[in-house]
Amino acid sequence: DAHALLELAHRADLLGGIRLTDALARLAADGSPLMRGAAGAVRVLLGHEDAREFGDRVASWVDGATDSGSRAALTARLAGLLTAAGPLLEAAPPALEPLLNRVSALPDRAFLDRLPALRGGFDTLSPAARDRL
């Protein structure tokens, strides 16, 4: 669960959790789509990854969402990212700017193809958080 990962990371970071860095890197690379998104957001929040680099990777998820399987993965990745990203919205806007720019630049057909996946991922946010974004 993305909320649990965020809470665990905050506690471990306060206690100097050295193993946490490796565990988060493995989750971001090899976890389920939801955990990949959440782990990436947590890594940015803890300063283990550059916000802009993570943002570029998030934007690439949109580019790769060309079939039903990759769109389902996009939904889960965005849900994980945005579940853990409440503080990220204020603390590291560069992590989300590439995603928003990529979505804005999509041609109409590509946008419509990805819209259900994007909507599913952003449903994680409260209406107030979506307005802030």
N, C-alpha and C positions, 0 to 999 in steps of 0.2 A: 504494500500500500504506500502510495506516494507521501501521504501525510506522516506516516510512521517513519519513513526514510528521512524526511526532513527533521523530525524531532530527534531521531537517533543521531543524526549528523551534528545537530546543534549541541547535544549533550556530549558527544565524543570530542567535538572540537574544543569545548570548554575544558575538558580533562586532558587535552593533548593527544587525542587518538591518532597515533601514527599509522596504524593498520587501516584506518578509515580512508585515507587517501587512496591506497591501493584498491580497497573494496569498491569505492565509488568509481574509480577508473574502470574496473572490470564490469561493474553494472552498466556504466555508460556505454561500454563497447559491446558487451555480450548479453545483457539482460533482456527481459521482455521489452517490447516497445514502450510500454508504460513506464517501466523502471529506467529505461534508457533516457527518456525525457526528464524524469524526476531526478535521476542521478546527475545528469548534466546541469540542471538548474542548481542543485545543491553544490556541485563543484564550483560553479561561478560564485554563489553566495559565500562560500568559504574561502574564496581566493585561490582555488586550486586550478582554475582554468580562466583564461582571458574571456571576458564577456563578448567581445567582438568575434573571436574565433568560434565560440559556441553559437553565437547568432548566425554566423555564416553556415555552420553545420545545420542548424535548424532550417534555414532557408533552403538548403539542399534537400531536406526531407520533402518540401513542397514540390521541388523539381522532379524528384523520384517517384512521386505518387501518380503513376501512369496506368495502373490497373487496380482491380478491386482489392487484391491482397496488400499492395503497397499503400492504398488509400486507408484501409483498416489500420495498418501500422501507423500511418500519419495521425489518425484520430487518437490512437492510444499514446503515441509519443507526445502529441500536443497536450493531451489530458494530463499526463505525468508532469510535463514541463510546467503547465499552468497551475496544477495543484500545488506544486512546490514553489511556484514563482511569485506568490503574493508579495514577499519582500523584494523579489527581483524586479518587480515593476517600478519600485522607487529607487532601489539601490544600484541597479545595473541596466538602465534602458538600452545600452548598446547590444545586450543579449537578445532583445526582441525586435530592434529596428530592422535588421536584415529580413526577418520573417515578414514584417508588415510591408516593407518595401517590395519584397518578392511577390506577395499576394496582390499588391496594388498594380504591379507591372504585368501580371499575367494577362494574356489575351483572353477575350471573352469566353471562348470555347474551353480553354484550359482552366479558367476560373470556375466555370459551371461544372466541369468534370470533378473538380476537387472540392466544390462547395459543401457537399454533405460531410466529407471528412473534416474540413475546417470547422464547420458548424459544430460537429460532434466534439472536437477538441476544445473549442472555446466555450462550450456549454458548462465546462468545469468552473468557469469564473462566475462570480455573482454579477448581477447587472451593474452594480456600482464599479466593480473592478473592470468590467468590459468598457464602461464609460471612461475610466482613467486611461485605459490602454488606447 
